[in-house]
Amino acid sequence: MKRYKVALLHLSPQLGEVDSNRNKTEYAVRLAAAAGADIVITPETAIPGYHFANLIGTDWIEPQPDSWLKSMADLAGELKINIFLGYQERDTATGKLYNTVFSLCKDGQIAGSHRKMGISADHTAEAWATAGEIVDVIHCDGFKAGVLICADTWGPKFAAELKEKGAQVLISPAAWPPLPCPPEGCWEKRSAETGLPIWVCNRTGSEPKLDFTWGESIVAAGGKRVLEYSSEQPAVLLFDWDIEKQVPIQTEFEIVPIV
């Protein structure tokens, strides 16, 4: 049976604590690798926290790859894993800022990236960010991933484009609390419409304006939720993925607490 072991890092970022969150993310990546993970996924805004801009501003965001992103690409090569890493970037030519996920392959190279598109003009929490303009498939370690960041999954358009372009799986790093605007089954809907599985890596913890404590990380296949986790306890969530059948092999996440 051909399979990958996938790890969702259900983290609890501390708002504005960039250096600390970098260290915690690296620690969780190493935990996942030690547990045998081939693919590791972080939540959206795992490094600064979601409402970071009002607290620490945006001057810390650099053109990518910055020194830390390079070190994480090196770590992917060292551990022989593939990492989908939520991180922020400044466009070198325009100076515009983006909410991005980078694909770091086990050869130590950056295979591609996706800039979040689902940003509305009146969405003040992400007023710092410019919406991305394209979705495209990322080729990494023999599989074709379509990345959709959080609200990118709200409507059918972007998932359908990725299906058309040959994606084999949808990967959705998220920072999506259960209130005030719950996901309302959008992950399962995107899976049902495209016929593609979706791996959603959400977060826990809280911030002054949003409570992510019971945010859900899930796996959906065939339009149905097949794995789910929601807890105040940060954890590495592991599952074995049957590549040919496009389903998880087990019925529950293997949970490694992050302490």
Secondary structure as UniProt FT lines:
FT   STRAND          3..10
FT   TURN            15..16
FT   HELIX           18..34
FT   TURN            35..36
FT   STRAND          39..41
FT   TURN            44..48
FT   TURN            50..51
FT   HELIX           53..56
FT   TURN            59..60
FT   HELIX           67..79
FT   STRAND          82..90
FT   TURN            92..94
FT   STRAND          97..104
FT   TURN            106..107
FT   STRAND          110..115
FT   TURN            121..122
FT   HELIX           124..126
FT   TURN            127..128
FT   STRAND          138..140
FT   TURN            141..142
FT   STRAND          143..147
FT   HELIX           150..153
FT   HELIX           157..164
FT   TURN            165..166
FT   STRAND          169..173
FT   TURN            184..185
FT   HELIX           186..194
FT   STRAND          198..201
FT   TURN            213..214
FT   STRAND          217..221
FT   TURN            222..223
FT   STRAND          224..229
FT   STRAND          235..242
FT   TURN            243..246
FT   STRAND          247..248
FT   STRAND          254..257
//
